[in-house]
Amino acid sequence: MSTIDNPSQLSRHVVIGSGAVGASTALLLAERGHEVVVVTRSGNGPSHPAIRLTKADASIPESLMPVVAGAASVINCANPPYNRWTTDWPPLAASILSAAESADAVLVTMSNLYGYGEPTAPMAEDHPLAATTRKGRIRAMMWTDALAAHKAGRVRATEARASDFIGAEVGDSGHMGSRVVNRILAGKPVSVIGSPDQPHSWTAIGDVAETLAALATDERAWGRPWHVPTAPPVTQRRMVEMLCEAAGRKQVKVRATPRLALRLAGLASPTVRELIEVAYQFERPFVIDSSSATRTFGIEATPLRTSVSTAIPGAPAESNAR
């Protein structure tokens, strides 16, 4: 666990978005004594005495700037619908950047690994942003713009990058979320994208929150991206096996979903259609090197077996020793 928070440095942080990452980060900061404002279009979010829920459209600077005034950090945990990234992310990212500048607040963006493109080795923070996909180029643009503002002295910016999430909070949005868990509990086969047997990194939601809290409150973080501490990679097949073990169920069959099947399913589902351009992440090794954040902030990755056990409703928790 990170020990960077100091009672004399408690402050107000604005978290944009209340999905799995936003809610977990807001609750972690609140539990450490910080004042937290959670901004969503609906006004909904996690419940805690130190958290204030605010309804605002973060893509409109005039709506967001009054909310972030006086904040120590603005933590961007927003996540537009997958099929609307090209239209929704540019104005949203620009608005959040402008708001952080206006408040002289640290800008912390929750991102992913899409910007690197198709990897040929474990991904590290100094690898070039060489994405050729639409979603990858959008993520690369967001960081390029934030870094330019940082270098110009307009804002203090940093970014967290993680692989696919694992944990109780993931729900049906993750590749190893409730869709897979429900099939395991029903004893049904599981279909996965790409190959079931390529090594893949899986990042615990709790480690994401720990990292975002560190980036928001530790000046060593600013001016560069960081990979969220992540356990050693395992294949999708092994992930399903571990989920079965945690659930106390017999092993289920794991089937590969080829690209052609994705294309056919995409005719009826805009979300599935968007998965085709990132299917490469499951067709070859997709591995993250997160050692830099562990060395710098002392955040150890949660053991994968612990994260897997939390994904099964009612399963006994594994030891969370770090």
C-alpha positions in Angstrom: 0.0 0.0 0.0 1.2 3.5 -0.8 2.0 5.7 2.2 2.3 9.0 0.4 -0.8 10.6 2.0 0.0 12.9 4.9 -2.7 14.4 7.3 -1.1 17.8 6.8 -1.6 17.5 3.0 -5.3 16.6 2.9 -7.1 18.5 0.2 -10.1 18.5 -2.2 -10.0 16.3 -5.3 -12.5 16.2 -8.2 -13.2 12.8 -9.7 -15.0 12.8 -13.1 -17.0 9.6 -13.6 -18.4 7.1 -11.1 -17.8 3.8 -12.9 -15.7 1.1 -11.3 -12.5 3.2 -11.4 -14.0 6.5 -10.5 -16.0 5.1 -7.6 -13.1 3.1 -6.2 -10.7 6.1 -6.4 -13.2 8.5 -4.8 -13.8 6.1 -1.9 -10.1 5.6 -1.4 -9.4 9.3 -1.2 -12.3 9.9 1.1 -11.3 7.1 3.4 -7.9 8.7 3.7 -9.5 12.0 4.8 -9.6 14.0 1.6 -12.6 15.9 0.5 -13.9 14.5 -2.8 -16.3 15.8 -5.4 -17.6 13.2 -7.9 -18.9 14.7 -11.2 -21.3 12.8 -13.4 -24.1 13.8 -15.8 -26.6 11.9 -13.6 -25.4 13.2 -10.2 -25.0 9.6 -9.0 -22.0 8.1 -7.4 -20.5 6.4 -4.3 -21.9 7.2 -0.8 -19.4 8.5 1.8 -19.6 11.5 4.2 -16.5 13.0 2.6 -17.9 12.7 -1.0 -20.1 15.3 -2.6 -22.0 14.2 -5.7 -22.4 16.9 -8.4 -24.4 16.8 -11.6 -22.6 18.5 -14.5 -21.7 17.9 -18.1 -17.9 17.6 -18.0 -17.6 18.1 -21.8 -18.8 21.8 -21.3 -16.0 23.8 -19.8 -18.4 26.4 -18.4 -20.2 23.7 -16.5 -17.0 22.1 -15.1 -14.8 25.1 -14.2 -16.9 26.2 -11.2 -16.9 22.7 -9.8 -13.1 22.3 -10.0 -12.3 25.7 -8.6 -10.0 25.3 -5.6 -9.3 21.6 -6.2 -5.9 20.1 -5.7 -6.5 17.6 -8.6 -8.9 16.7 -11.3 -9.0 13.0 -11.9 -10.4 12.0 -15.2 -12.1 8.6 -14.8 -14.7 9.3 -17.5 -15.4 6.6 -20.1 -17.8 7.4 -23.0 -19.6 4.5 -24.6 -17.2 2.4 -26.6 -18.8 3.2 -29.9 -18.8 6.9 -29.3 -15.1 7.5 -28.5 -14.3 9.3 -31.7 -17.1 11.8 -31.1 -17.2 12.1 -27.3 -13.6 11.9 -26.2 -12.1 15.0 -28.0 -14.4 17.6 -26.5 -14.6 15.9 -23.1 -10.8 15.6 -22.8 -10.3 19.2 -24.0 -12.9 20.5 -21.5 -11.3 18.6 -18.6 -7.8 19.9 -19.5 -9.1 23.5 -19.7 -10.8 23.1 -16.3 -7.7 21.7 -14.6 -5.7 24.7 -16.1 -8.3 27.2 -14.8 -8.1 25.7 -11.3 -4.3 25.3 -11.3 -5.1 21.7 -10.4 -3.1 18.5 -11.2 -4.6 16.7 -14.1 -4.7 12.9 -13.7 -6.1 10.9 -16.5 -7.0 7.2 -16.3 -6.0 5.6 -19.6 -5.1 2.3 -21.1 -2.6 0.6 -23.4 -4.3 1.3 -26.7 -1.9 4.1 -27.6 1.1 1.8 -28.0 -0.5 -0.1 -30.8 0.3 -3.8 -31.4 3.2 -4.7 -29.0 6.2 -6.9 -29.8 7.5 -6.9 -26.3 6.3 -6.1 -22.7 5.0 -2.5 -22.8 6.8 0.2 -20.8 6.0 3.8 -20.3 8.8 5.0 -22.6 7.6 3.0 -25.6 6.4 5.2 -28.5 2.7 5.8 -29.0 2.4 4.1 -32.3 -1.3 3.2 -32.5 -3.0 2.8 -35.8 -6.5 2.1 -34.5 -9.0 4.9 -34.0 -9.3 4.3 -30.3 -5.6 4.1 -29.9 -5.0 7.3 -31.7 -7.6 9.1 -29.5 -5.8 7.9 -26.4 -2.4 9.0 -27.7 -3.8 12.4 -28.7 -5.2 12.9 -25.2 -1.8 12.3 -23.6 0.0 14.3 -26.2 -2.2 17.4 -25.6 -1.9 17.1 -21.8 1.8 16.7 -21.9 2.2 19.7 -24.2 0.2 21.8 -21.7 2.4 20.4 -18.9 5.6 21.3 -20.8 4.2 24.8 -21.5 3.7 25.3 -17.8 -0.1 25.6 -18.1 -0.9 22.5 -16.0 0.7 19.7 -14.1 -0.3 16.5 -15.9 0.2 12.8 -15.4 -1.5 9.7 -16.6 -2.2 6.1 -15.4 -2.3 3.3 -17.9 -3.7 -0.2 -17.1 -4.5 -3.4 -18.8 -7.9 -5.2 -18.7 -9.5 -4.9 -15.3 -10.3 -7.7 -12.8 -12.2 -7.5 -9.6 -15.7 -7.3 -8.1 -16.3 -3.8 -9.4 -15.8 -4.7 -13.1 -19.3 -5.9 -13.7 -20.2 -6.7 -17.3 -17.8 -4.3 -18.9 -14.7 -6.4 -18.5 -13.4 -9.4 -20.5 -13.3 -11.4 -17.3 -16.3 -9.7 -15.7 -19.8 -10.8 -14.9 -20.5 -12.2 -18.4 -17.8 -14.9 -17.9 -18.5 -15.3 -14.2 -22.2 -16.0 -14.8 -21.5 -18.6 -17.4 -19.0 -20.3 -15.0 -21.6 -20.3 -12.2 -24.1 -21.9 -14.7 -21.6 -24.5 -15.8 -21.6 -23.2 -19.4 -18.7 -22.9 -21.8 -17.0 -19.5 -22.0 -16.1 -17.8 -25.3 -13.1 -15.4 -25.4 -11.8 -13.0 -28.1 -8.7 -14.1 -29.9 -6.6 -16.9 -28.5 -7.3 -18.5 -25.1 -3.6 -19.3 -24.8 -1.7 -16.0 -25.2 -0.3 -14.3 -22.0 -2.2 -11.3 -21.0 -1.9 -8.8 -18.2 -4.9 -8.2 -15.9 -5.0 -5.1 -13.6 -6.8 -5.1 -10.3 -9.3 -2.3 -9.8 -8.0 -1.6 -6.3 -4.5 -1.1 -7.7 -5.8 1.4 -10.2 -7.4 3.4 -7.4 -4.1 3.3 -5.4 -2.1 4.5 -8.3 -4.5 7.4 -9.2 -4.4 8.5 -5.6 -0.6 8.5 -5.7 -0.4 10.4 -9.0 -2.8 13.1 -7.7 -0.9 13.7 -4.5 2.8 13.0 -5.2 4.7 15.6 -7.3 7.1 12.9 -8.5 4.3 11.6 -10.7 3.8 14.7 -12.8 5.0 15.2 -16.3 5.0 11.5 -17.4 2.7 8.5 -17.7 2.7 5.5 -15.2 1.7 1.9 -15.6 -0.6 0.7 -12.8 1.2 -2.1 -10.8 -0.1 -5.3 -12.3 0.4 -9.0 -11.5 2.4 -11.3 -13.8 0.4 -12.2 -17.0 -1.7 -15.3 -17.5 -3.7 -16.6 -20.4 -7.5 -16.2 -20.8 -7.8 -20.0 -20.3 -5.9 -19.8 -17.0 -8.1 -16.9 -15.9 -11.2 -19.0 -16.5 -9.7 -21.9 -14.6 -8.9 -19.6 -11.7 -12.4 -18.2 -11.7 -13.8 -21.7 -11.6 -11.5 -22.6 -8.7 -12.6 -19.5 -6.8 -16.2 -20.3 -7.4 -15.8 -24.0 -6.4 -17.2 -25.1 -9.7 -16.0 -27.7 -12.3 -13.8 -26.4 -15.1 -15.8 -25.2 -18.1 -14.7 -25.3 -21.7 -13.0 -22.2 -23.2 -13.7 -21.4 -26.8 -12.0 -18.9 -29.1 -14.1 -16.4 -30.9 -12.5 -15.7 -34.3 -12.7 -12.2 -36.0 -15.2 -13.4 -38.5 -17.6 -14.2 -35.7 -17.0 -10.8 -34.1 -17.8 -9.1 -37.5 -21.1 -11.0 -37.8 -22.0 -10.2 -34.2 -21.0 -6.6 -34.8 -23.7 -6.2 -37.4 -26.3 -6.2 -34.5 -24.1 -4.8 -31.7 -22.2 -1.5 -32.0 -20.1 -2.4 -28.9 -19.0 -5.8 -30.4 -18.3 -4.0 -33.6 -15.7 -1.8 -31.8 -13.9 -4.9 -30.4 -12.7 -5.9 -33.8 -10.0 -3.3 -34.1 -8.5 -4.2 -30.6 -8.8 -8.0 -31.0 -5.0 -8.0 -31.5 -4.6 -7.6 -27.8 -5.8 -11.2 -27.4 -4.1 -12.7 -30.5 -0.5 -12.3 -29.2 1.2 -11.6 -25.9 -0.2 -8.4 -24.4 2.0 -7.8 -21.3 2.6 -4.7 -19.2 5.8 -3.7 -17.4 4.7 -1.8 -14.3 7.9 -1.9 -12.3 8.5 1.8 -12.4 5.4 2.7 -10.4 6.2 0.0 -7.8 9.7 1.3 -7.4 8.6 5.0 -7.1 5.4 4.8 -5.1 5.8 1.5 -3.2 2.5 0.1 -4.6 2.7 -3.6 -5.0 0.3 -5.4 -7.4 -2.5 -7.3 -5.8 -1.9 -11.1 -6.3 -4.0 -12.2 -9.2 -5.6 -15.0 -7.2 -6.9 -12.4 -4.7 -8.4 -10.3 -7.5 -10.0 -13.3 -9.1 -11.6 -14.3 -5.8 -13.3 -10.9 -5.4 -14.9 -11.4 -8.9 -17.0 -14.3 -7.6 -20.0 -13.3 -5.6 -19.8 -14.9 -2.2 -16.5 -16.5 -2.7 -14.1 -16.6 0.3 -11.5 -13.8 0.0 -7.9 -14.8 -0.6 -5.2 -13.3 1.5 -4.6 -9.7 0.2 -0.9 -9.6 1.4 1.0 -7.3 -0.9 
